[in-house]
């Protein structure tokens, strides 16, 4: 049986490596411990196919034998990459508010007067529920496996900060709550960090958010300039690949081939001052920025699937950036699979077999 599993693992891994070859991949990772207290690190990869479908696969589950320092974890993840060339507070408050009569009845019946909430406290709970509702929606939006999530991180932060603005009828406790939450949320992403620019680039390439209304003009322009630079690089790579594909095979000696040898590439060269690539990039940028954003509850990959040919260069960038995950939820979900595999009856599985079984359980679908 172990031999058959190993063969299936090897063949599935080979197929996966072929699929991943040449793809722009985003990675997520998380650590977990087995019942035998063995530490593991699982790495998942996320990419967008040429049909604009978001896919997630498990790359590897490796035992972390050394101490759990950042350097050792990074080395473990690096090895894996090389081998491949919450019930939450909002729900609790909602349930309590909806069951107010039942809660009061139990408190009276069991004479738990110290736990009884006053009418003011029940009203406050309703207010708190309203404050937390947008966070519930944001959590669900960022926990999906089927749609891009990183592109929505900063637009969601902008909306949440807007929702946290105190209003005149807020009780003092709610105002304090909003102030604390807003202060914490504002510190989550430093505008000077690379992650801020990367996330905003993903937002720009998501047609729902491409107007970047959450940014000031200077930051917006920085994103546009970054995209222009990357588009130029993508075009250069594409041109190089095209030239390689167009390398003539051994030609028969004839009049035309002789003519080709005589003229060479003289008449194929661009005239001085012609900026074909830059003009194409700018034309694509202008046209894309003028597109009306689709509804915020729509799938951006469907939009790109319909318009990818209209924006070929931006589409290449979008496939890379929209594959980035806004959370590590996908990697964390692997733990439930691993928990079923490394059970009490199989707590002595070798790390190699744990990796093979987790890999197959997640990728053979």
FENPEHU-V327376 format. One record per residue. N is the residue number from 0. RES is the residue in one small letter. PHI is phi in degrees with one decimal (NA if undefined). PSI is psi in radians with two decimals (NA if undefined). Layout:
# FENPEHU-V327376
{{N;RES;PHI;PSI} {N;RES;PHI;PSI}}
This chain:
# FENPEHU-V327376
{{0;x;NA;-0.77} {1;x;-60.2;-0.65} {2;x;-66.0;-0.71} {3;x;-66.7;-0.68} {4;x;-63.2;-0.73} {5;x;-62.5;-0.74} {6;x;-63.5;-0.77} {7;x;-63.6;-0.68} {8;x;-62.1;-0.84} {9;x;-62.1;-0.77} {10;x;-68.2;-0.70} {11;x;-67.4;-0.67} {12;x;-65.8;-0.71} {13;x;-62.6;-0.74} {14;x;-63.2;-0.72} {15;x;-66.4;-0.72} {16;x;-62.5;-0.64} {17;x;-67.2;-0.69} {18;x;-65.5;-0.68} {19;x;-77.9;-0.30} {20;x;-60.2;2.16} {21;x;82.6;-0.06} {22;x;-82.1;2.62} {23;x;-86.7;2.06} {24;x;-117.3;2.42} {25;x;-108.4;2.48} {26;x;-115.0;2.53} {27;x;-129.1;2.67} {28;x;-150.1;2.70} {29;x;-158.3;2.82} {30;x;-112.4;2.69} {31;x;-152.9;2.85} {32;x;-121.8;2.43} {33;x;-80.7;3.05} {34;x;-62.1;-0.43} {35;x;-88.5;0.25} {36;x;60.4;0.45} {37;x;-85.0;2.34} {38;x;-89.6;2.35} {39;x;-128.4;2.69} {40;x;-123.5;2.20} {41;x;-111.6;2.33} {42;x;-115.4;2.25} {43;x;-115.7;2.58} {44;x;-115.9;2.53} {45;x;-132.4;2.33} {46;x;-152.0;2.90} {47;x;-114.7;2.23} {48;x;-75.1;3.00} {49;x;-66.2;-0.33} {50;x;-89.6;0.20} {51;x;59.6;0.82} {52;x;-113.4;2.33} {53;x;-83.1;2.16} {54;x;-121.3;2.54} {55;x;-128.9;2.34} {56;x;-136.1;2.70} {57;x;-89.8;2.23} {58;x;-87.0;-0.88} {59;x;-165.3;2.65} {60;x;-124.3;1.90} {61;x;-113.7;2.49} {62;x;-74.5;2.36} {63;x;-102.1;1.67} {64;x;-82.2;-0.53} {65;x;-80.1;3.07} {66;x;-62.0;2.65} {67;x;-83.2;0.95} {68;x;-85.9;2.83} {69;x;-59.6;-0.68} {70;x;-64.6;-0.75} {71;x;-69.1;-0.68} {72;x;-64.5;-0.75} {73;x;-62.7;-0.71} {74;x;-63.8;-0.71} {75;x;-62.7;-0.78} {76;x;-64.7;-0.71} {77;x;-60.2;-0.70} {78;x;-63.3;-0.74} {79;x;-61.7;-0.77} {80;x;-63.1;-0.74} {81;x;-62.2;-0.63} {82;x;-67.3;-0.16} {83;x;-120.9;0.76} {84;x;-4.1;NA} {85;x;NA;NA} {86;x;NA;2.40} {87;x;-91.9;2.95} {88;x;-60.5;-0.71} {89;x;-60.6;-0.83} {90;x;-62.4;-0.68} {91;x;-64.0;-0.76} {92;x;-66.8;-0.73} {93;x;-59.9;-0.76} {94;x;-66.2;-0.70} {95;x;-66.4;-0.72} {96;x;-65.7;-0.70} {97;x;-69.4;-0.48} {98;x;-105.7;0.57} {99;x;-56.9;-0.80} {100;x;-63.5;-0.75} {101;x;-65.5;-0.73} {102;x;-62.6;-0.78} {103;x;-63.1;-0.68} {104;x;-63.9;-0.76} {105;x;-63.9;-0.75} {106;x;-61.8;-0.74} {107;x;-67.9;-0.78} {108;x;-62.0;-0.70} {109;x;-95.6;0.14} {110;x;56.0;0.80} {111;x;-103.1;1.00} {112;x;-60.2;-0.48} {113;x;-66.0;-0.40} {114;x;-93.8;-0.07} {115;x;-73.1;2.31} {116;x;-89.9;2.46} {117;x;-78.3;2.92} {118;x;-61.7;-0.59} {119;x;-64.3;-0.71} {120;x;-69.4;-0.64} {121;x;-65.2;-0.69} {122;x;-63.8;-0.71} {123;x;-62.7;-0.67} {124;x;-61.5;-0.69} {125;x;-63.1;-0.69} {126;x;-64.3;-0.74} {127;x;-63.3;-0.68} {128;x;-59.7;-0.72} {129;x;-65.3;-0.61} {130;x;-68.1;-0.69} {131;x;-82.4;-0.31} {132;x;-54.7;-0.83} {133;x;-60.2;-0.55} {134;x;-70.5;-0.59} {135;x;-62.5;-0.81} {136;x;-61.8;-0.77} {137;x;-62.8;-0.71} {138;x;-61.3;-0.78} {139;x;-65.4;-0.67} {140;x;-64.8;-0.63} {141;x;-88.9;-0.02} {142;x;-103.1;0.16} {143;x;-82.5;2.67} {144;x;-99.9;-0.19} {145;x;-99.7;-0.28} {146;x;-131.4;2.74} {147;x;-59.8;2.50} {148;x;-124.3;-0.62} {149;x;-60.5;-0.60} {150;x;-65.4;-0.33} {151;x;-97.0;-0.11} {152;x;-60.4;-0.98} {153;x;-73.4;-0.66} {154;x;-59.9;-0.65} {155;x;-66.8;-0.70} {156;x;-59.6;-0.74} {157;x;-61.7;-0.79} {158;x;-66.0;-0.73} {159;x;-64.6;-0.71} {160;x;-64.3;-0.63} {161;x;-64.3;-0.74} {162;x;-66.9;-0.42} {163;x;-86.7;0.05} {164;x;-65.7;2.20} {165;x;-62.6;2.53} {166;x;-113.6;2.85} {167;x;-63.6;-0.54} {168;x;-92.9;0.16} {169;x;-71.9;2.31} {170;x;-62.2;2.78} {171;x;-57.3;-0.70} {172;x;-63.4;-0.68} {173;x;-69.8;-0.69} {174;x;-61.0;-0.75} {175;x;-63.5;-0.72} {176;x;-61.5;-0.81} {177;x;-62.3;-0.73} {178;x;-62.4;-0.79} {179;x;-64.5;-0.78} {180;x;-65.1;-0.71} {181;x;-65.0;-0.74} {182;x;-61.2;-0.75} {183;x;-66.6;-0.73} {184;x;-67.0;-0.65} {185;x;-64.6;-0.47} {186;x;-85.6;-0.06} {187;x;-68.4;-0.60} {188;x;-131.1;1.92} {189;x;-77.4;2.26} {190;x;-65.0;-0.27} {191;x;-89.7;-0.11} {192;x;-87.2;2.65} {193;x;-61.0;-0.61} {194;x;-60.4;-0.58} {195;x;-63.1;-0.77} {196;x;-71.3;-0.66} {197;x;-64.3;-0.80} {198;x;-64.3;-0.67} {199;x;-70.2;-0.54} {200;x;-65.9;-0.72} {201;x;-61.8;-0.68} {202;x;-64.7;-0.71} {203;x;-63.0;-0.66} {204;x;-82.0;-0.05} {205;x;-94.2;1.96} {206;x;-57.6;-0.37} {207;x;-68.8;-0.48} {208;x;-122.6;0.19} {209;x;-64.8;-0.27} {210;x;-77.6;-0.20} {211;x;51.2;0.80} {212;x;-65.4;-0.25} {213;x;-82.2;-0.07} {214;x;-109.9;2.72} {215;x;-79.2;2.82} {216;x;-54.0;-0.68} {217;x;-65.5;-0.79} {218;x;-66.5;-0.63} {219;x;-62.6;-0.76} {220;x;-65.6;-0.63} {221;x;-61.6;-0.68} {222;x;-65.8;-0.79} {223;x;-60.0;-0.74} {224;x;-65.0;-0.70} {225;x;-61.4;-0.76} {226;x;-64.9;-0.72} {227;x;-59.8;-0.77} {228;x;-61.6;-0.78} {229;x;-69.1;-0.59} {230;x;-63.7;-0.69} {231;x;-63.4;-0.71} {232;x;-67.0;-0.72} {233;x;-61.8;-0.72} {234;x;-64.3;-0.70} {235;x;-62.7;-0.75} {236;x;-61.7;-0.75} {237;x;-64.1;-0.71} {238;x;-63.9;-0.72} {239;x;-61.8;-0.77} {240;x;-63.5;-0.66} {241;x;-65.8;-0.76} {242;x;-62.4;-0.65} {243;x;-64.7;-0.70} {244;x;-68.5;-0.52} {245;x;-90.4;0.09} {246;x;-57.4;2.15} {247;x;-65.5;2.47} {248;x;-77.5;3.07} {249;x;-56.7;2.04} {250;x;-98.8;2.61} {251;x;-74.7;2.52} {252;x;-70.6;1.99} {253;x;-147.7;-3.07} {254;x;-62.7;-0.70} {255;x;-69.3;-0.71} {256;x;-65.8;-0.63} {257;x;-65.1;-0.68} {258;x;-62.4;-0.70} {259;x;-63.0;-0.72} {260;x;-64.0;-0.62} {261;x;-70.2;-0.84} {262;x;-80.5;-0.53} {263;x;61.0;-2.36} {264;x;-107.4;0.31} {265;x;-57.3;-0.80} {266;x;-88.8;0.00} {267;x;-95.6;-0.21} {268;x;-74.6;2.59} {269;x;-76.0;2.60} {270;x;-69.1;2.68} {271;x;-59.6;2.37} {272;x;90.8;-0.17} {273;x;-78.6;2.22} {274;x;-119.0;1.15} {275;x;-59.2;-0.84} {276;x;-63.6;-0.80} {277;x;-63.4;-0.68} {278;x;-65.6;-0.71} {279;x;-66.0;-0.72} {280;x;-61.6;-0.81} {281;x;-67.4;-0.67} {282;x;-62.7;-0.70} {283;x;-67.7;-0.71} {284;x;-62.2;-0.82} {285;x;-62.7;-0.78} {286;x;-64.8;-0.75} {287;x;-64.7;-0.75} {288;x;-67.1;-0.40} {289;x;-86.0;-0.11} {290;x;-67.2;2.38} {291;x;-70.1;2.30} {292;x;-63.3;2.39} {293;x;-71.4;2.93} {294;x;-55.4;2.57} {295;x;-67.0;-0.30} {296;x;-96.0;0.23} {297;x;-93.2;2.86} {298;x;-89.2;2.00} {299;x;-62.6;-0.46} {300;x;-67.9;-0.58} {301;x;-65.5;-0.68} {302;x;-61.0;-0.82} {303;x;-67.6;-0.59} {304;x;-62.7;-0.64} {305;x;-78.7;-0.50} {306;x;-119.1;0.13} {307;x;-57.3;-0.66} {308;x;-70.7;-0.44} {309;x;-73.2;-0.55} {310;x;-125.9;1.22} {311;x;-63.3;-0.68} {312;x;-73.1;-0.82} {313;x;-62.1;-0.60} {314;x;-61.5;-0.67} {315;x;-62.6;-0.73} {316;x;-67.0;-0.73} {317;x;-60.1;-0.69} {318;x;-62.2;-0.52} {319;x;-80.8;-0.85} {320;x;-73.1;-0.64} {321;x;-75.2;-0.15} {322;x;-82.6;-0.22} {323;x;-69.8;2.34} {324;x;-88.7;2.45} {325;x;-81.4;-0.27} {326;x;-141.3;3.01} {327;x;-100.0;0.41} {328;x;-57.2;-0.75} {329;x;-60.6;-0.75} {330;x;-65.8;-0.67} {331;x;-67.2;-0.53} {332;x;-68.5;-0.35} {333;x;-63.2;-0.49} {334;x;-60.1;-0.65} {335;x;-63.9;-0.67} {336;x;-65.4;-0.81} {337;x;-62.4;-0.62} {338;x;-64.1;-0.59} {339;x;-74.2;-0.46} {340;x;-83.2;-0.90} {341;x;-90.1;1.20} {342;x;-85.3;-3.13} {343;x;-59.9;-0.64} {344;x;-78.0;-0.25} {345;x;-128.3;0.61} {346;x;-74.2;-0.15} {347;x;-102.2;0.25} {348;x;-58.5;2.44} {349;x;-69.0;2.54} {350;x;-52.2;-0.64} {351;x;-61.9;-0.73} {352;x;-72.6;-0.58} {353;x;-60.7;-0.80} {354;x;-60.5;-0.81} {355;x;-62.5;-0.77} {356;x;-70.1;-0.71} {357;x;-65.8;-0.72} {358;x;-59.6;-0.87} {359;x;-68.8;-0.68} {360;x;-62.7;-0.55} {361;x;-93.5;-0.44} {362;x;-104.3;-0.34} {363;x;-88.6;1.32} {364;x;-131.6;NA}}
